[in-house]
Amino acid sequence: MPGALVSATAPASQPARHQPAPGQPPPGLQHGARQDRSHHRVHFGRRWRGAVAAGEQQVAGPDQGERERADVRAGRDPAPVALGGETWEPNGRAFDAVVAGQAWHWVDPVAGAAKAASALRSGGRFAVFWNVFQPPADLGQAFAEAYRRVLPDLPSGLWDRPLLGIYETMGAKAADGMRQAAAFGQPEQWQFGWERPYTRAEWLEQVPTFGGFSRIPPGQQEQILAGIGAAIDAAGGGFTMGFTTLAVTAALTSPA
């Protein structure tokens, strides 16, 4: 999947999103960020979401969803300007933090970490994170069945098994990349548990943003969404999704 780094400036008064989406960290991940500092936000994937809202922001998103486009039009988010991936150049700019959300598995972990180091001020912090969701067990099984009815050859266990272990492997690769870049202190791994309630409509809005869904033919997409919607209806029209935010972070000790 192609990636992009983008540059924009947003006003400090930019309104916050009302609720976090799966690509946004819960407040715990932001404890290392200060409102008066500049941050570089990196995103490789279908939709971009804010991790920090303060002063000058570097944001990213090669393929915005309609909600993001609406936020740009309404002035709630800065308009993205696509640049390169690992080839992005800071051009003399330096930042206090580089944060990559739901993205780093698309990036070469060593080259990407070295590029992040080149954009940081001395003592600046690089962090990558993923929000790993786990639906209630019965609902997860129903979601999996909605996929399998339409795509019987789909690998089993996409919705009805714990996913955190997969992301822990991604996090370990990210930490190894930071070490091999030879510019950071010892990487730290953080985990934050949180929950977010979803209505039927809210969850069905999220599903098309998941990796691989856009490759499914439109007719089959509609069938899958109908099956997921029916499962949520059977559960009372809404549910609470459990999330674990897995973050890997390190402070710059020497230029890359």
C-alpha positions as CSV (number, residue, x, y, z in Angstrom):
1,M,0.0,0.0,0.0
2,P,1.4,3.4,-0.9
3,G,2.2,5.7,2.0
4,A,2.3,9.5,2.4
5,L,3.6,12.1,4.7
6,V,1.9,15.4,4.5
7,S,2.4,18.9,5.8
8,A,-0.1,21.3,7.0
9,T,-0.7,24.0,9.7
10,A,-3.8,23.8,11.9
11,P,-4.9,26.5,14.4
12,A,-4.4,25.8,18.0
13,S,-8.1,26.3,18.5
14,Q,-8.9,23.4,16.3
15,P,-11.9,21.6,17.8
16,A,-11.3,18.1,19.1
17,R,-13.1,15.1,17.7
18,H,-16.0,14.1,19.9
19,Q,-15.1,10.4,20.1
20,P,-11.9,8.5,19.3
21,A,-11.9,6.4,16.1
22,P,-9.9,3.2,16.0
23,G,-7.0,5.1,14.5
24,Q,-6.8,7.6,17.4
25,P,-5.0,6.9,20.7
26,P,-6.8,7.2,24.0
27,P,-5.6,10.0,26.3
28,G,-3.0,7.8,27.9
29,L,-0.9,7.7,24.8
30,Q,-0.7,11.5,24.7
31,H,0.9,11.8,28.1
32,G,4.3,12.4,26.5
33,A,3.0,15.2,24.3
34,R,2.8,18.9,25.2
35,Q,0.3,21.3,23.7
36,D,3.0,23.9,23.0
37,R,5.2,21.6,21.0
38,S,5.3,20.6,17.3
39,H,4.5,17.1,16.3
40,H,5.0,15.1,13.1
41,R,2.1,12.7,12.5
42,V,2.7,9.9,10.1
43,H,0.0,7.7,8.5
44,F,0.1,5.0,5.9
45,G,-3.3,3.6,5.1
46,R,-6.8,4.4,4.0
47,R,-7.9,7.0,6.6
48,W,-5.9,9.5,8.7
49,R,-6.9,10.6,12.2
50,G,-5.3,13.0,14.6
51,A,-3.1,11.9,17.4
52,V,-2.2,15.4,18.7
53,A,-4.0,18.7,18.1
54,A,-1.6,21.6,18.8
55,G,0.1,24.4,16.9
56,E,1.9,23.3,13.7
57,Q,1.1,19.8,12.8
58,Q,2.4,17.4,10.2
59,V,-0.4,15.1,9.3
60,A,-0.8,12.4,6.7
61,G,-3.3,10.6,4.7
62,P,-3.1,9.4,1.1
63,D,-6.7,8.3,0.9
64,Q,-9.1,10.1,3.1
65,G,-12.6,8.9,4.0
66,E,-15.6,11.1,3.6
67,R,-15.6,12.1,7.2
68,E,-12.0,13.3,6.9
69,R,-12.8,15.2,3.8
70,A,-15.8,16.9,5.5
71,D,-13.5,17.8,8.5
72,V,-11.1,19.5,6.1
73,R,-13.9,21.4,4.4
74,A,-15.2,22.5,7.7
75,G,-11.8,23.6,9.0
76,R,-11.6,21.0,11.7
77,D,-8.6,19.4,10.1
78,P,-5.8,20.7,7.9
79,A,-5.8,19.7,4.3
80,P,-3.2,17.0,3.5
81,V,-0.4,17.5,1.0
82,A,1.0,14.2,-0.1
83,L,4.7,13.7,0.0
84,G,6.9,10.6,-0.1
85,G,7.1,7.7,2.4
86,E,10.5,6.8,3.8
87,T,11.9,9.3,1.3
88,W,10.3,12.3,3.0
89,E,12.8,15.0,3.8
90,P,12.4,17.4,6.8
91,N,14.1,20.2,4.9
92,G,15.7,21.7,8.0
93,R,12.5,21.4,10.1
94,A,12.7,19.7,13.5
95,F,10.0,18.3,15.7
96,D,9.5,17.3,19.3
97,A,7.6,14.1,18.4
98,V,7.0,11.9,15.4
99,V,3.9,9.7,15.9
100,A,2.7,6.9,13.5
101,G,-0.8,5.6,14.2
102,Q,-2.2,2.3,12.7
103,A,0.6,2.6,10.1
104,W,4.0,1.3,10.9
105,H,3.5,-2.2,9.5
106,W,3.6,-0.6,6.0
107,V,7.0,1.0,6.7
108,D,10.5,-0.5,6.6
109,P,11.1,-0.5,10.4
110,V,14.8,0.5,10.2
111,A,14.6,3.0,7.3
112,G,11.5,4.5,8.8
113,A,13.0,4.9,12.2
114,A,16.1,6.5,10.7
115,K,13.8,9.0,8.8
116,A,11.9,9.7,12.0
117,A,15.2,10.4,13.8
118,S,16.2,12.9,11.1
119,A,13.0,14.9,11.8
120,L,13.4,15.1,15.6
121,R,15.1,17.6,17.8
122,S,17.6,16.4,20.4
123,G,15.6,14.5,23.0
124,G,12.5,14.3,20.8
125,R,10.4,11.2,20.9
126,F,9.4,8.7,18.2
127,A,6.2,6.6,18.9
128,V,4.2,4.1,16.9
129,F,0.9,2.7,18.0
130,W,-1.9,0.4,17.0
131,N,-5.4,0.2,18.5
132,V,-6.3,-3.5,18.6
133,F,-10.0,-4.2,18.9
134,Q,-11.6,-7.2,20.4
135,P,-15.4,-7.5,20.2
136,P,-17.5,-9.4,22.8
137,A,-17.0,-13.1,22.1
138,D,-20.5,-13.9,20.8
139,L,-20.6,-10.8,18.6
140,G,-17.1,-11.6,17.2
141,Q,-18.3,-15.0,16.2
142,A,-21.3,-13.5,14.5
143,F,-19.1,-11.0,12.6
144,A,-16.8,-13.8,11.5
145,E,-19.8,-15.8,10.3
146,A,-21.1,-12.7,8.3
147,Y,-17.8,-12.8,6.4
148,R,-17.7,-16.5,5.9
149,R,-21.2,-16.7,4.5
150,V,-20.0,-14.4,1.7
151,L,-16.4,-15.4,1.5
152,P,-16.2,-19.1,2.5
153,D,-12.5,-19.3,1.6
154,L,-11.6,-16.5,4.0
155,P,-9.0,-17.6,6.6
156,S,-10.7,-18.5,9.9
157,G,-10.3,-16.5,13.0
158,L,-10.3,-12.9,11.7
159,W,-12.9,-11.8,14.2
160,D,-13.3,-14.6,16.7
161,R,-9.8,-14.9,18.1
162,P,-7.5,-12.6,20.1
163,L,-5.5,-10.3,17.9
164,L,-3.2,-8.6,20.4
165,G,-0.5,-11.2,19.8
166,I,-0.3,-10.3,16.1
167,Y,0.2,-6.6,17.0
168,E,2.7,-7.4,19.7
169,T,4.8,-9.0,16.9
170,M,4.5,-5.8,14.9
171,G,5.6,-3.8,17.9
172,A,8.6,-6.0,18.5
173,K,9.7,-5.4,14.9
174,A,9.2,-1.6,15.4
175,A,11.4,-1.7,18.5
176,D,14.1,-3.7,16.7
177,G,14.0,-1.0,13.9
178,M,14.5,1.7,16.5
179,R,17.5,-0.1,17.9
180,Q,19.0,-0.8,14.5
181,A,18.6,2.9,13.5
182,A,21.2,3.6,16.3
183,A,19.8,7.0,17.1
184,F,17.4,6.2,19.9
185,G,17.6,5.1,23.5
186,Q,16.1,1.8,24.6
187,P,12.5,1.5,23.2
188,E,9.7,1.2,25.7
189,Q,6.4,-0.7,25.1
190,W,3.2,0.7,26.5
191,Q,-0.3,-0.8,26.6
192,F,-3.5,1.0,27.4
193,G,-6.9,-0.8,27.7
194,W,-10.0,1.2,27.0
195,E,-13.6,0.7,25.7
196,R,-15.8,2.5,23.2
197,P,-19.5,2.0,22.7
198,Y,-20.8,1.7,19.1
199,T,-24.2,2.0,17.6
200,R,-25.0,-0.2,14.6
201,A,-24.6,2.8,12.2
202,E,-21.2,3.8,13.8
203,W,-19.7,0.4,13.5
204,L,-20.9,-0.1,9.9
205,E,-19.2,3.2,9.1
206,Q,-15.9,1.8,10.4
207,V,-15.9,-1.6,8.7
208,P,-15.2,-0.3,5.1
209,T,-12.1,1.4,6.4
210,F,-10.5,-1.9,7.4
211,G,-7.6,-3.2,5.4
212,G,-8.6,-5.4,2.5
213,F,-12.3,-4.5,2.6
214,S,-12.0,-2.2,-0.4
215,R,-10.8,-5.2,-2.5
216,I,-14.0,-7.1,-2.0
217,P,-16.6,-6.6,-4.8
218,P,-19.3,-4.0,-3.9
219,G,-22.1,-6.6,-3.9
220,Q,-20.3,-8.8,-1.5
221,Q,-19.4,-5.8,0.7
222,E,-23.1,-5.0,1.0
223,Q,-23.9,-8.6,2.0
224,I,-21.1,-8.6,4.7
225,L,-22.3,-5.2,6.0
226,A,-25.9,-6.5,6.1
227,G,-24.8,-9.6,8.1
228,I,-22.8,-7.5,10.6
229,G,-25.7,-5.1,10.9
230,A,-28.1,-8.0,11.6
231,A,-25.7,-9.3,14.3
232,I,-25.6,-6.0,16.0
233,D,-29.4,-5.7,15.8
234,A,-29.6,-9.1,17.5
235,A,-27.3,-7.8,20.3
236,G,-29.7,-4.9,21.0
237,G,-28.6,-2.4,18.3
238,G,-25.2,-1.5,19.8
239,F,-22.2,-2.9,21.7
240,T,-19.1,-2.0,23.5
241,M,-15.8,-2.7,21.8
242,G,-12.7,-3.5,23.9
243,F,-9.5,-1.9,22.7
244,T,-5.9,-2.3,23.6
245,T,-3.6,0.5,22.4
246,L,-0.1,-1.0,21.9
247,A,2.6,1.7,21.6
248,V,6.4,1.5,21.1
249,T,8.4,4.6,21.8
250,A,11.9,5.8,22.1
251,A,13.7,9.1,22.7
252,L,16.3,10.5,20.3
253,T,19.8,10.3,21.7
254,S,21.8,11.1,18.5
255,P,21.0,12.2,15.0
256,A,20.4,9.4,12.5
